[in-house]
Amino acid sequence: MIVRRIARPMLASVFVAAGIDALRNPAPRTKKAAQLLDTVSAPPAVQQDPDLFVRVNGASLVTGGLLLATGRMPRLASTLLAASVVPTTAIEHAFWDETDPDKRAQSRSLFLKNVGLLGGLLLASVDTAGKPGLAWRAQHATRTTRREARHAKRAAAREARLLAHRAQDVVS
């Protein structure tokens, strides 16, 4: 559908640009990432290198964005991006920590923008592009297998009855 071909790259562009920026210039995010990593139970190796955390998050944004934009594995890409949006939002747009009213308002606005992007990613992560989803496929395969098993059981019973009749004919 043409909407998907247009909407996916539009949605992905924000993440590709943010990821490239994080890869090229991680320093502004590193201090905030270190604060976030201190508040969560991150592995010691990650807590010791918040710069690496910022770069890995940036690489996942670029990778997920490019996959989504090109329509390759869009559901997986959307899920990856959704998982990346959460720490990015918490690190860069923690409006609750701002004391200046103007910065707080701007940060809240950007926070809400990211929440909206997260909503779009969640929709994209469940969009099957008109194809049946995995749950439907599993249910369909189960029904088909059960139906085929019933048919096979009936055919085997018919064959057994036929052999029994032949055996009786031979014995008599």
N, C-alpha and C positions, 0 to 999 in steps of 0.2 A: 504494500500500500504506500502511496506517495507521502502520506502524513508521516509514517515511520522514517522514510528516507530523509525527510527534512527535519523532523523533530529530534531524532537521535543525535545527529551532528550538532544541532543547536544546544541540546542539553549537555553534550560531551565537551563542548568548547570551553566552558568555565573550568572544567577539571583539568583539561590538557594545559591551559594557560597557568592555572595555579600550580600544577605539578612541575611544569618547566621552571617557574619562578622559585619553587622550593628547592629544586635541584641546583639551580644556578646561584641562589642566594639564601642558604638556609639560616644564616646568622640571626635575622630578626625573629625567627620562630624558635630558635634553639632554647632561649631562656624560658619562654613560656612552655615549651615542650618539657623542659627539665622540671618545672613546677608541676605540670600535669603528671609526669611520671613519678614524682615523689608522692603524690596523693593517691595514686593507684598502686596496686601490687604488681608492678612490672618486674620482670627478671632483672637480676643485678647487672648483667651485661648491657641491657637496654638502658637502665638508669644511669650507668656510667658514661654512656655515649648518646646524649639526646640529639646531637647533630646527625648521627646515623639514623635515628628514628625519624627525623624530619626528612632526610633524603629518601629513605625507604617509602615513607608515606607519599612523597612527591613522585617517586617512580611508579607507585601503584596508581596514583591519580592519572599520570600520563598513559600508562598501559591500559587501564580500564577505560579512559576517555577515548583512546584510539580504537579499542575494540568495539566500544559502543558506537562511535561515529561511523565506523566502517560496516557495522551490522554483523560483525563476527562475534559469536557467542554473546549476544546482547544481554541475555538474562544473567549470565555469570558476571559480565562486565558491570552491569548495574548493581549487582549484589556487592561486588568488590568496591565500587565507588561509594555505595551507601555505607559500607563499613569504614571507609576512609573519611567520609564526611564528618562522622561523629567526633573523632579526635581533632580534626582540623577546626571544626566549629568551636569545640571546647577550648582549644589553644588560642585561636585568633580572635574570637568574638565573645569573650567572657565579659559581657556587659555588666554583670553583677559585681565585678571587681572594680569597675570604673568609678571614680569619684567626681570627675568633671561631668556636669550634666550634658554638655554638647557631645563629648566623646562617648558617654553612656548611650545617648540617643542614636548616634551613628553605629555604635557597636551592636545595639539591640536590633537596629534595622538590618544589618548584615547577618546577624544571628538568625533572624526570621527569614531572610532570603535563603540561607542555607537549609533551614527547616523546610522551606518550599521546594528546594532542589532535592532534598532527601525524599519528600513525598513523590516527586516526579521519578526519582530513581526506584522507589519501591513499586510504583506502577509499572515501570519498564522491566523490573525484575520478574514480574508475573505475567508480562505480555507474551503470549505464545504466538503472536502474528498469525492467528487463525488456525494454527496447528493444535492438535490435542496436547494437553499438558501431561506431565509424567504420571500424575495421579490417575487421570483418565486412561492412559495407556496401560497402567498396571491393572486397573479394574477390568478393562477390556480383555487383556491377556488372561486374567483369571477366569472370566466368564467363558472365553473361548476354550480354554483348557478344560474347564469343567464340562462344557457341552461336548467336546470331543471325547472326553473320558466316558461320559454317559453313552454316547454312540458306540464307542469301542466295546463297552461292557455289554450293550444290547447285541452287537454283532457277534461277540464271543459267545453269548448265551444262545443265540440262534445257531451258530456253528456247532456248539456242543449238543444241542437238541438234534440237529441234523445227523451228526455222527452217532448219537445214541440210537436214532431210528435205523440208520444203516447197519449198526452193529446188531440190532435186534433182527433185522432182515437176514443178515448173514447167519446168525445163530439159529433162526427158525427154519 
